[in-house]
Amino acid sequence: MSKGQTKRKYTIFPFGPQHPVLPEPIQLRFTVDEERIVDVGVNIGYVHRGIERACELNDYRRNVYICERICGICNFIHALCYCMVVEKLLGLEVPERANYLRVIWSELNRLESHLLWLGLFADAMGFESLFMQFWRDRELVMDLQERTGGNRVIISTCVIGGVRRDIGRDLANLVEQGMLKLKRHMDALAPVILKDPGIKKRTVGKGILTYEDAVRLGAVGPTARGSGVAKDIRSTGYAAYGALGFEPVVEKDGDCYARLLVRFYEVYQAIDLILKALKEMPEGKIRVKPDRWPEGEATARAEQPRGELFYYAKANGSNRLERLKVRTPTLANIPSLLAMLPGYEVADIPVIVLSIDPCIACTERITYLKKDGGK
Amino acid sequence: MSEQNISLTVSELIPKIHELAAAKARFVTITCLDLGKEFEVIYHFEKDSGLVNVKVRVGKEGNLPTITTIYPCAFLAENEVRDMFGLKFTGLNPDFNSRLLRTAEDVQTTLLKPTVGVSPPMFRTPGRCAQNCPAQIDVPKYVRLIAEGRFEEALETILEQNPLAAICGRVCFAPCEDGCRQAKKGEPISIRLLKRYVADVVGIKRRDVKRAKPTGKKVAVVGAGPAGVTAAYYLGLLGHDVTVFDELPKPGGMMLVGIPQYRLPKDVMEAEIRARLEEAEADLKLNTKIESLDELFKQGFDAIFVATGAHKGASLRIEGEDHPRLWDCIDFLREVNLHGRKPDVGEKVVVIGGGNSAVDAARVSLRLGAKEVAIYYRRTRNEMPATPSEVADAEEEGVKLEFLVVPTKVLGGEKPVKMEFIKMKLGAPDASGRPRPEPIPRSEFTVEADTFIKAIGQVVTVPEGFNLKLDRRGQIQVNPETLETSMKGVFAGGDAVTGPASVVEAIAAGKKAASAIDRYLGGKGLPEPAFMEEFVPRADVEEVLAMHKVSVAKLPHDRRIKTFEEVELGYSKDEAVREAKRCWRCDWYE
């Protein structure tokens, strides 16, 4: 906590672990000088789900379903990243069509997540009707996930060596129609995002993260891109992103409004990517089966709606992994969040905290090694 | 996506990190691997959209220098590794001191509590009232059923554990009420009167009960008092063929002999006992004195339950005790209660003793025409074993109380008789926990009365022909767990084992004996009381606390002392429901 040079008395108050704007267990301890935030401390680790440890105890093929449950909202991307790291260990080449299908589902996940966040963000600002609009449109995406994957949220289509389901011509038509409809809806909402004075008053110039800070603190995803850092793992060309051609969305201002714009434009970008992938998707197999057990160590990265997702895996030639390490984007963005907050007013806290799109469920994926392994 | 692996020693780490920072590499995370003897720590960096993995090996007791001085954002990753693996980082800032990850033993309880309000209770305890009840009746459950107006279910709940609801509703000394949470306010719920209300409103009748398949075993019960009837009832329900023997012309035992009509109408008592025995399909053989147990075994009984009670008055052990105007309380009450005679007690009666029998004798004397009745007790009001409400009723009817006095000898004379008493003071507590009275020297005084009645307790008399092992007080010796006596197949309980006690304690003994006898005959015994009840949230405690006890209507004073009519008139429906609603459900909430 900041000592301060003057003899002024500071107030310390906790934000969370239960808070209306963020119903997930993270605690921020604010030191405030009247209304102004002077310093922030962080407290995480309230709910450990033991997922890394669980992955060491299960068959590597079944881990897909565990990893999928690390985060409900970007479940496909977690499964994809896990499959990518294991495929690297196995030296498995995924069929082309499967790569395109993976892109389609990844982007559906991103749409689902961004529309959810846009709604929540509007809600945090008190813009109730915009919140409803975004969430209504999100249902379009959910319906498509259900039609293509069989479930609204956890779709479980990614497996090691490809995907489990194909999107045939009829379904592809349906997805296309849905995307075009969503685009029309977004066009209708765009003037609100771009021009509404209320939104601008709550977000412009709030929670500034400079380019230097974003680089130094290792910000990822829309948080980094809102500060002018052109970092997007999709540019590395995993799955079919290389073939589809990809340019990250970047805003320069580094404030909450910039992060809002990045996500709003990424909705359009995701729609375009899906449409393009549907059009260019080649015919062929969607899955190859692994012919041996994984060995060695490997890393894989994928771009989640919240930023870079990192998986590290080590295997010893048995059907189980020796170690799996997951780094979710929210954990990487917490230092940036702490840097954003000082200097702003207490009333800005909900908007700024939400602007990194925190997903604590992702962050809390660590095992209790102390208890069961004594390691 | 290029990937670069670099293995370093600990001392080379910091220079390498500086080099990466200068090349604008982005810190990704730290992975720690447990290799058995040492840790492998991998620092993942992103440089020019490729990954750089810096690997360092360190011993289990070793330290690593922190990289937070170069990459401040690494503090979360380093704290995480430290908490998971116990690997120390020197100069880690900020250091969460192993509190970033909490272990299961160290859970933040704030998260486990609901944010608002009190959580609904998960478990039910028997409740203090039920814990106090020797018969283990689920008191809170039936009180609540009464509050909801479900009287038949309430009665069933009582009869599960206590077959004599109407009797206990009148004469039980209600230990449950001492346990009642409302008693802290001095106004416990009148649980006994609630029980009486449901027994009366549903009526004493033969119910349709499920009797187990007949086992073909025969059990004899000696004594038709509360212990005997209870044992016969449950044994009958368990499928045994039971016969109850009693030497008196009516069933009830000490309830018949010792408890006056105005407290327990004899027709109610007999009807209830007969109804229960019929339900259990048990035979009742009255006017049959059993002299020998071997005789019973010869008649083909497989087990015998002896519940003969304590029917002989204890002796004062003073000079001139055989005076004809010094009566024994039990003999006196038997005359009145059983034979319906009206002994001439004269104008002035003195009762010696402080138990319920003494109070009964005093109140009966009043009803027989005595003008002046006094109870002489050797300790004070606080130590009196009689139920306080009984004592209060007696005083209301005009009975005088004298404390700290003890008779020393009968001086003789006929109408009036003279007796010498001595004054006492309280000394140190004795074995029963009550202060022992000690005589004050030279404080003797003489009392004149037409009749003296000694009511200083009863002793057990077991027929010699039973051949059972007795203790030094003449009570039957039993195994306290199974109630088995020295003779195989013979069980004993009630006053005959414990000495004079209460009706509900006898019922508890009867139930215990039924279980033990069933096990002896190859059964499983009675099931343990389950104390199951569906949870219903209570009304506001403050509201419950604000309610006052509903007093019970009693016979007008002038009619009381002339007749043997029942004094307590019992609750009406409204009163019973109102009283039952005062339960604040401590069984759920404490």
Boltz contact constraints between the chains, C-beta under 6 A:
constraints:
  - contact:
      token1: [A, 18]
      token2: [B, 115]
      max_distance: 6.0
  - contact:
      token1: [A, 45]
      token2: [B, 100]
      max_distance: 6.0
  - contact:
      token1: [A, 45]
      token2: [B, 101]
      max_distance: 6.0
  - contact:
      token1: [A, 45]
      token2: [B, 102]
      max_distance: 6.0
  - contact:
      token1: [A, 46]
      token2: [B, 111]
      max_distance: 6.0
  - contact:
      token1: [A, 217]
      token2: [B, 73]
      max_distance: 6.0
  - contact:
      token1: [A, 218]
      token2: [B, 26]
      max_distance: 6.0
  - contact:
      token1: [A, 218]
      token2: [B, 27]
      max_distance: 6.0
  - contact:
      token1: [A, 218]
      token2: [B, 73]
      max_distance: 6.0
  - contact:
      token1: [A, 236]
      token2: [B, 1]
      max_distance: 6.0
  - contact:
      token1: [A, 236]
      token2: [B, 49]
      max_distance: 6.0
  - contact:
      token1: [A, 299]
      token2: [B, 51]
      max_distance: 6.0
  - contact:
      token1: [A, 310]
      token2: [B, 28]
      max_distance: 6.0
  - contact:
      token1: [A, 310]
      token2: [B, 29]
      max_distance: 6.0
  - contact:
      token1: [A, 312]
      token2: [B, 31]
      max_distance: 6.0
  - contact:
      token1: [A, 323]
      token2: [B, 33]
      max_distance: 6.0
  - contact:
      token1: [A, 325]
      token2: [B, 31]
      max_distance: 6.0
  - contact:
      token1: [A, 327]
      token2: [B, 29]
      max_distance: 6.0
  - contact:
      token1: [A, 331]
      token2: [B, 76]
      max_distance: 6.0
  - contact:
      token1: [A, 335]
      token2: [B, 73]
      max_distance: 6.0
  - contact:
      token1: [A, 369]
      token2: [B, 84]
      max_distance: 6.0
  - contact:
      token1: [A, 370]
      token2: [B, 103]
      max_distance: 6.0
  - contact:
      token1: [A, 371]
      token2: [B, 103]
      max_distance: 6.0
  - contact:
      token1: [A, 371]
      token2: [B, 104]
      max_distance: 6.0
  - contact:
      token1: [A, 375]
      token2: [B, 34]
      max_distance: 6.0
  - contact:
      token1: [A, 375]
      token2: [B, 85]
      max_distance: 6.0
